[in-house]
Amino acid sequence: MRTNRWRLIGMAFLVASTVAGAAVAATPDVNGAIVIERVFNDCPGSTLTVVNDYPWEIMIQDVGSNCYGWANLHVWRMAYDGAEVLFPNDSAFRICGNLTITGDGAGEAGLQIGPWWSEADGRFQVRSTDGEIACWGGRLPFFSFTATFGVTYVKGNTINLCMTYLPGDLDESNPGTIQYQVFYDGMFYSSGRLPFDEGNPSEPYGLWGILDDAKVGGFFQPLWALGGNPNATIAATFNDICWQDLYAVPTEESSWGQVKSLYRD
């Protein structure tokens, strides 16, 4: 029952919003996820174990083998029939899921809306070393749950993360927006809807949003240099991953009281 409740909580995170933009806009179809291993590979001799049972679980475990490099990076991406899906600027979607970081090493993991030029940027990041929970990089507006609410993550615990992207009109008067949300240790936190800036005015991939060919999914980055143990084990497990095309799925208003009721026995 806990698994089902967590999934419902993730689905309930969005406060009612209207998907603005052209009527012909569409979010690409998704029916799975793929894992891209070793985007960073500072420890090529590590032992990597991957379980991809989307949407129920994506687990990535990296075990050092006398590793003195800085970091490895593994990412997972929304896919259709086994091929990565790239998202246009005028998409509208929500991605959420539970994340648990475990092991005796150090690492950071979370959800991602990466820009067309990078596999590593655009992070909704949870870090095991100091517990920071923050969103940054690529095209994403910066927001820190740790700085704003004083909330920090403790390794071994489960945290629910959610990102909701709405394109608006993709102009200065009605830019795209992103909303970051967290459910952790019995408490709900939200950034509210944050606007995108214009970006590069000569950008061929669009303006005022995530840009065309955005990469959506999650990431896991073992931090060998910070863990202090060259033979450490570190893993990130994503459970109950939820995906919603907000052009296809009507949004409904969900209060924090309704979210809490989903978690009661």
ABEGO torsion letter per residue (X at the ends): XAAAAAAAAAAAABBBBBBBEBAABBBBBBABBBBBBGABBABAABBBBBBBBOAABBBBBBBBBGBABABBBBBBBBBBGGBBBBBBAABBBBBBEBBBBBEABBBBBEBBBBBAABAABGBBBBBAAAGBBBBBEEABBBBBAAAAAGBBBBBGBBBBBBBBBBAEAGBAABBBBBBBBBBBGGBBBBAEBBBBBAEBAABAAEBGBAEBGBBBEBBBBBBAAAAGBAABBBBBBBBGBBBBBAAABBBBBBBAAAAAAAABX
